[in-house]
Amino acid sequence: MNEETHAFDTPPEGANPDWTIPQDWSRYSGEEHGVWDTLFERQAKLLPGRASEAYLRGLDVLKLSKPGIPDFEELSERLMKLTGWQVVAVPGLVPDDVFFDHMANRRFVAGNFIRKPDQLDYLEEPDVFHDVFGHVPMLADPRFADYLEAYGRGGLRALDLGALKQLARLYWYTVEFGLIEEEAGLRIYGSGIVSSYSESRFALDDPSPNRIRFDLKRVMRTEYRIDDFQQNYFVIDSFDELLRATTETDFAPLYEEILQQPDIPIAEIVPGDNVVTHGTQDYARRKAAGEAEIA
């Protein structure tokens, strides 16, 4: 194990063959619970009027406002009654096939570690706050819960078809960084946004990024970055749309077609895009000049 990255090549000592481990909730320190509470408090104040109705509803029904890092057993009991999902602890990043298999069987893998107090605003790898606060509320929505199960099954097929990169982009631009158009306006539902104080504002307020209507093929051709704000966000009209796109598409011929086409660079608008917001694309310039304040 690399202690800095929580990355493993094989299941570490004490892990089960499926890479799950006990959460060992009783071993969290007061400082670790305090980090969760600090992160939770500032996001809970920011997200009303920004996060999707489904996300906010899940946050409420799963009782995540209870102080301290959630106990996965208690959380899973509530979640199981709603959508049949459960949360299982893993030591860090797990292999793709393990990740997909858990998801296909309605088990959401979550890291059992939490960031340090000096890492509140950025962590390279997902910790328990990102995984639970960011992802789990959406699993209380039956449509999104079905979507993720379908994605897990599709991931196992993509491994066999050599199209993992293309399918990963679908996860990135929906599960991690998705926007939805609701009656009250654009809202965020992607975990990478809702768990980030700065991107929760950037994704909706900043003039720089493009916001483009969701199109499955377009999304799966689009490159992304992991080390900064997104410059493309894709907007769905409903979670029903997302579920249909996953369950009613024959992915094998779609992969074959996409693999013959060039990738679409980050921030590019292409013919056929249904653009909600055509971004100024000036974030990089403002950042370099030290002017990258969130609008």
Buried (B, 14 or more C-beta within 10 A) or exposed (E): EEEEEBEBEEBBEEBEEBBBBBBEBEEBEEEBBBBBEEBBEEBBEBBEEBBBBBBBBBBEBBEBEEEBBBBBEBBBEBBEEBBBBBBBBBBBBBEBEBBBBBBBBBBBBBBBBBBEEEEBEEBEBBBBBBBBBBBBBBBBBBBBBBBBBBBBBBBBBBBEBEBBEBBBBBBBBBBBBBBBBBEEEBBBBBBBBBBBBBBBBBBBEBEBBBBBBBBBBBBBBBBBEEEBBBBBBBBBEEBEBBBBBBEEEEBEEBBEEBBEEEBBEBBBBEEEBEEBBEBBBBBBEBEEEEEBEBE
